[in-house]
Amino acid sequence: MIIKEAVRKLEKAEKDLRRATEERVAALILRRYEIEVNAAKLALTEAERKEKINAVQRYFQRLQTYRNFITAKRKLQLEEKKLRVTSLRYESGLCTEIEFLQHNNEFMKINYEVEKAQYEYFHAKREFLLGIGKEKGDTIPLEIKLTFDEIEKYDTMICVQKAYTVDSVYYYNREMLLLAKKQWEAVHTLEDATPEERKNITDELNRTEENYQLYKKELYNKIIGLIEEHHSLNCQRELLEKQAIIVRRELEVLKTRFRQGEINQIEFEEVSLELHELEDQIKQMEETLFQKELSLKVLIGDDPLQYIYKIVSVSPK
């Protein structure tokens, strides 16, 4: 949709430029049409790159809903075992009816979560396939490995300067400001220009200057924000990985205790599920980091495809 809209705007701008050229309009007016065409071309390139990021986002959404579905099924299996134990204890008079009903309600709740997760997964899968123009996704990998650049170490000013050369709105505001200055000079060199004409062209110059400065600052802040956000998310990911290491060690100890009969299977599986959920959080964090990275690449004019190709399938399903 965003590509179609960008194409439509470019076609209109080119049509307006052709008409203005045929009508032999004044040079400064013709320049305005040229600026609009060039800005529309940049906007189309941006739209094409953003659509690739949107496709990655849909893909990651599909992966997350699949992981949610698997986690919900594991929770259900664990809760089913707990319910069987509680049922036996209740029949043996070792627990109250309230305790049994509580476990039964918990089981029904998790069963609903499984059904919900399954629906969300198939819905996300359909949306993803529609987004990439496919009907079947049997070869789409559900496990991926991501690599990252340390974008927080990027030279901020180089990123900003690169963004200034490719951003369509920045280009438009900058060129319109240069044009407004030329128009202001042209009017003020006219001896017969009225005070109202001089005031109007000055007001126009001031508005154009304000638009340029505001967007220049906005673009700068956007780049700084992406780099800082990437750094913050990366720190969170590292903390989760440290937490996962601790749980893995705990799980190894529990394996030994389980084999020796010191704990039951349910206690072991509860910690195993905790580790599984932690690993899911890490994967989701990595996918968010990757999207932030792609967003910055697009802002500074890099083609995101070469970074998207970093996704390596491990076990396609």
ZIPE-V121869 format. One record per pair of residues at least 6 apart in sequence whose ideal C-beta (glycine too) atoms are under 7 Angstrom apart, sorted by the first residue. I is the first residue (numbers start at 1). J is the second residue. Records with the same first field share a line. If there is no record, write none. Layout:
I->J ; J
This chain:
2->47 ; 50 ; 51
3->47 ; 48 ; 51
6->43 ; 44 ; 47
7->44
9->40 ; 43
10->40 ; 41 ; 44
13->36 ; 37 ; 40
14->37
16->33
17->33 ; 34 ; 37
20->29 ; 30 ; 33
21->30
28->179 ; 182 ; 183 ; 186
31->179
32->179
35->172 ; 175 ; 176 ; 179
38->171
39->168 ; 171 ; 172
42->166 ; 168 ; 171
43->168
46->168
49->298 ; 303 ; 304
50->298
52->304 ; 305 ; 308
53->291 ; 294 ; 295 ; 298 ; 304
55->131 ; 132
56->291 ; 294 ; 308
57->291
58->127 ; 128 ; 131
59->128
60->287 ; 291
61->124
62->124 ; 125 ; 128
63->142 ; 287
64->284
65->117 ; 120 ; 121 ; 124
66->121 ; 142
67->280 ; 283
68->117 ; 120
69->117 ; 118 ; 121
71->276 ; 277 ; 280
72->110 ; 113 ; 114 ; 117
73->114
74->273 ; 276
75->110 ; 273
76->110 ; 111 ; 114
78->266 ; 269 ; 270 ; 273
79->106 ; 107 ; 110
80->107
81->266
82->103 ; 266
83->103 ; 104 ; 107
86->95 ; 99 ; 100 ; 103
87->100
89->95
90->97 ; 100
125->137
129->135 ; 137
139->316
140->316
141->313 ; 314 ; 315 ; 316
142->317
143->314 ; 315
144->311 ; 312 ; 313 ; 314
145->312 ; 314
146->286 ; 290 ; 310 ; 311
147->310
148->289 ; 290 ; 293
149->293
151->227 ; 230 ; 293 ; 296
152->227 ; 230 ; 231
154->227
156->223 ; 224 ; 227
159->223 ; 300
160->220 ; 223
162->300 ; 301
163->219 ; 223 ; 299 ; 300
164->170
165->301
166->301
167->219
169->215
170->215 ; 216 ; 219
173->211 ; 212 ; 215
174->212
176->208
177->208 ; 209 ; 212
180->204 ; 205 ; 208
181->205
183->201
184->201 ; 202 ; 205
187->193 ; 197 ; 198 ; 201
188->198
222->299
223->296 ; 299
226->292 ; 295 ; 296
229->292
230->289 ; 292 ; 293
233->285 ; 288 ; 289 ; 292
234->289
236->285
237->282 ; 285 ; 286 ; 289
240->278 ; 281 ; 282 ; 285
241->282
243->278
244->275 ; 278 ; 279 ; 282
247->271 ; 274 ; 275 ; 278
248->275
250->271
251->271 ; 272 ; 275
254->263 ; 268 ; 271
257->263
258->265 ; 268
293->307
294->304 ; 307
297->304 ; 307
298->304
